[in-house]
Amino acid sequence: MDWARKESVVWRNRALMLFDRVSVPVAVCDVYGSVQVANPAMAAECGTTPGRLRGRDVLDLFRPQESDQVERIAQALRLRHRSRYQVSVRWRAPDGTERHGELTADPVSDTVEDTPALLVMLRVQGEGEPREDTPTQVTPIEARILALLAAGATTAHTARETGLTTDGVTYHLRRLSARWNAANRTELVARAYALGVLATGVWPPAVAREG
């Protein structure tokens, strides 16, 4: 029995490691849509960390385009139907861009009798222009990562300070590098200072205050 428990823990840890590494935004929700765990890609779409998404309603984060879609899914879940459900959604990206896409929810559980959880995946289908009153800046977690990076922190230290995994930190850095067309971390820090994300003339590096 002890061996079986240990084996279960090993596989759970492997699954969580894979979950964090997946580039597609994914979350596990309870049957009511409350987020239980989310990967860094899902958190990045909301401009936060995975831990801060816990307990949030996924339909508050991503607005359904058709309310009757949600009611049909809720009714099907109450009847314990185990189909794949899709909802067209819109949301505001951290940079102010209005995006639209599709949430896919798959009921999952150990047995047919158990109340299922929902494995939720987000597919981005398009986006509009950023709001004019929203500066092209970064999310609070991205700014914190940049400040730590400017201070010489390693990926592991940055992960500990921000509550992310090392893969989560790397994911945010890749997104920033792609957004700013930065070739390496040194250039990424230089862009952060040039764009006013980090305050100049202070040590240790700090996020610039708006105002």
C-alpha positions in Angstrom: 0.0 0.0 0.0 2.9 2.4 0.9 4.5 1.5 -2.5 1.3 2.4 -4.3 1.0 5.7 -2.5 4.6 6.6 -3.3 4.0 5.7 -7.0 1.0 7.9 -7.0 2.9 10.8 -5.6 5.7 10.4 -8.2 3.2 10.4 -11.1 1.3 13.4 -9.6 4.6 15.3 -9.4 5.4 14.4 -13.0 2.0 15.5 -14.2 2.3 18.8 -12.4 5.7 19.4 -14.0 4.3 18.7 -17.4 1.3 20.9 -16.6 3.6 23.9 -15.8 5.6 23.4 -19.0 2.7 23.3 -21.4 2.6 26.5 -23.5 -1.2 26.3 -24.0 -3.2 28.1 -21.2 -4.7 25.4 -19.1 -6.5 25.3 -15.7 -8.3 22.7 -13.6 -11.6 24.0 -12.2 -14.3 22.5 -10.0 -17.7 21.8 -11.5 -18.8 25.3 -10.7 -15.9 26.9 -12.6 -13.7 27.9 -9.7 -10.0 27.6 -10.6 -8.2 25.0 -8.5 -4.9 25.1 -10.3 -3.6 27.0 -13.4 -0.4 26.8 -15.4 1.9 29.9 -16.1 0.5 30.3 -19.6 -3.1 30.7 -18.2 -1.9 33.1 -15.5 0.0 35.2 -18.1 -3.2 35.7 -20.0 -4.6 37.3 -16.8 -1.4 39.2 -15.9 -0.9 37.4 -12.6 0.7 34.3 -11.1 -0.9 30.8 -11.0 -1.4 31.0 -7.3 -3.5 34.2 -7.5 -5.9 32.5 -9.9 -6.9 29.9 -7.3 -10.5 30.4 -6.3 -11.3 32.8 -9.2 -14.3 32.1 -11.4 -13.0 31.2 -14.8 -16.0 32.9 -16.4 -15.2 36.2 -14.6 -11.7 36.0 -16.1 -13.0 35.2 -19.6 -16.4 36.6 -20.5 -18.8 34.3 -22.4 -20.0 35.8 -25.7 -23.3 33.9 -25.4 -24.9 33.4 -22.0 -27.0 30.5 -23.2 -23.9 28.5 -23.9 -23.0 28.6 -20.2 -26.5 27.6 -19.1 -26.5 24.6 -21.5 -23.2 23.4 -20.2 -24.3 23.8 -16.5 -27.5 21.8 -17.2 -25.4 19.0 -18.9 -23.0 18.9 -16.0 -25.9 18.6 -13.5 -27.1 15.6 -15.6 -23.5 14.2 -15.4 -23.0 14.3 -19.2 -19.3 13.9 -20.0 -19.0 15.6 -23.4 -16.5 18.2 -24.3 -17.9 21.7 -23.9 -16.9 24.8 -25.7 -17.6 28.5 -24.9 -16.7 31.5 -27.0 -15.1 34.1 -24.8 -13.6 37.6 -24.7 -11.1 39.0 -22.3 -8.7 42.0 -21.8 -5.0 41.0 -22.1 -2.5 42.6 -19.7 -1.4 45.1 -22.3 -5.0 46.3 -22.8 -5.7 44.4 -26.0 -9.2 42.9 -26.4 -8.8 39.3 -27.2 -11.3 36.6 -28.2 -11.1 32.9 -28.3 -12.6 29.6 -27.1 -12.6 27.9 -23.7 -12.8 24.1 -24.0 -13.8 22.2 -20.9 -13.5 18.4 -20.5 -15.0 16.8 -17.4 -12.4 14.5 -15.7 -12.7 12.2 -12.6 -11.3 8.9 -11.3 -14.7 7.1 -11.7 -18.0 7.8 -13.4 -19.7 8.2 -10.0 -17.3 10.9 -8.8 -18.2 14.6 -9.2 -16.0 15.6 -12.1 -13.4 18.4 -12.2 -13.1 20.5 -15.4 -9.9 20.5 -17.5 -10.1 23.9 -19.1 -8.0 25.0 -22.1 -8.0 28.4 -23.7 -7.4 28.9 -27.5 -6.7 32.5 -28.6 -8.4 33.1 -31.9 -7.8 36.9 -32.5 -7.3 40.2 -30.9 -8.1 43.9 -31.5 -6.1 47.0 -30.9 -4.9 48.0 -27.4 -6.9 50.7 -25.6 -5.3 54.1 -26.3 -5.3 54.9 -22.6 -3.4 51.8 -21.7 0.4 52.2 -21.8 2.4 49.5 -23.5 3.9 48.4 -20.2 4.1 45.1 -18.3 2.1 43.3 -15.7 3.1 43.6 -12.0 4.6 40.1 -12.0 6.6 40.8 -15.2 7.9 44.1 -13.7 8.9 42.2 -10.5 10.8 39.6 -12.6 12.6 42.4 -14.5 13.6 44.2 -11.3 15.1 40.9 -9.9 16.8 40.2 -13.2 18.3 43.7 -13.3 19.7 43.0 -9.8 21.5 39.9 -11.1 19.0 37.3 -9.7 19.1 33.8 -11.1 16.0 32.1 -12.5 15.8 29.9 -9.4 16.0 32.9 -7.0 13.5 34.9 -9.1 11.1 31.9 -8.9 11.4 31.8 -5.1 10.8 35.6 -4.8 7.8 35.6 -7.1 6.2 32.4 -6.1 6.5 31.0 -9.6 8.2 27.8 -10.8 11.5 28.3 -12.8 9.5 27.3 -15.9 7.0 30.0 -15.1 9.7 32.6 -14.8 11.2 31.4 -18.1 7.8 31.6 -19.7 7.3 35.3 -18.7 10.9 36.1 -19.9 10.2 34.5 -23.3 7.0 36.5 -23.7 8.8 39.8 -22.8 11.6 39.0 -25.2 9.2 38.3 -28.0 7.2 41.4 -27.2 10.2 43.7 -27.2 12.3 41.8 -29.7 15.1 41.4 -27.2 17.9 39.0 -28.1 19.0 38.2 -24.5 18.4 39.1 -20.8 20.8 42.1 -20.9 18.8 43.6 -23.7 15.6 42.8 -21.9 16.7 44.8 -18.9 17.9 47.7 -21.1 14.5 47.9 -22.7 12.8 47.8 -19.3 14.8 50.9 -18.3 14.3 52.6 -21.7 10.5 52.1 -21.5 10.3 53.4 -17.9 9.3 50.1 -16.4 12.3 50.2 -14.0 13.3 53.3 -12.1 16.6 54.9 -13.1 19.2 56.0 -10.6 18.2 53.6 -7.8 19.7 50.5 -6.3 18.6 47.8 -5.9 16.6 48.0 -9.1 12.9 48.9 -8.5 9.8 49.1 -10.5 9.1 52.7 -11.6 6.1 54.3 -9.8 3.4 55.7 -12.1 2.3 59.2 -11.4 
